[in-house]
């Protein structure tokens, strides 16, 4: 998949960068990265999963205050 990488940085041996990622900093080897800006893949996936719940949480809060 498509990955954007800034110049003048280092990507460590064995680093895996998943599709649609933007790399703007040097990365350690042996880890998997994802996102834009790029971060640890597991952390980013958890963030994305949490974002799916934001609308539901907002609706519950709004309805509780009416």
C-alpha positions in Angstrom: 0.0 0.0 0.0 0.9 3.6 -0.2 3.2 5.1 2.4 4.7 8.6 2.5 8.2 9.0 4.0 10.0 12.2 4.8 13.6 12.4 3.7 16.6 12.4 6.2 15.2 9.8 8.6 16.1 6.3 9.5 13.8 3.2 9.4 15.2 0.5 11.5 15.8 -3.1 10.4 12.6 -5.2 10.4 10.3 -2.2 10.8 6.9 -2.8 9.1 4.9 0.2 7.9 1.3 -0.6 7.0 -0.6 1.0 4.1 -1.7 4.6 4.1 0.9 5.7 6.7 2.8 8.9 6.9 6.3 8.6 8.3 7.8 11.9 9.5 10.2 10.7 12.1 12.8 8.0 12.4 11.4 4.6 13.4 12.9 1.8 15.6 13.4 -1.6 13.9 11.4 -4.7 14.7 8.1 -2.9 15.3 4.9 -2.5 13.2 3.7 1.1 12.5 0.5 2.5 11.1 -1.3 5.9 10.6 -0.6 9.5 9.8 1.3 10.5 11.7 2.8 7.1 12.0 2.8 5.4 15.5 2.8 1.9 17.0 0.2 -0.1 15.0 -1.6 -1.6 18.0 -2.0 1.8 19.6 -3.4 3.4 16.4 -5.8 0.5 15.8 -7.1 1.0 19.4 -7.5 4.7 18.7 -9.5 4.0 15.6 -11.8 1.5 17.4 -12.4 4.0 20.2 -13.4 6.7 17.6 -16.2 4.5 16.3 -17.8 4.8 19.8 -17.6 8.6 20.1 -21.0 9.3 18.4 -22.7 6.7 20.6 -21.2 8.1 23.7 -22.0 11.7 22.7 -25.7 10.7 22.1 -25.9 9.0 25.5 -24.5 12.1 27.2 -26.8 14.4 25.3 -29.9 12.3 26.1 -28.9 12.1 29.8 -28.8 15.9 30.0 -32.3 16.4 28.5 
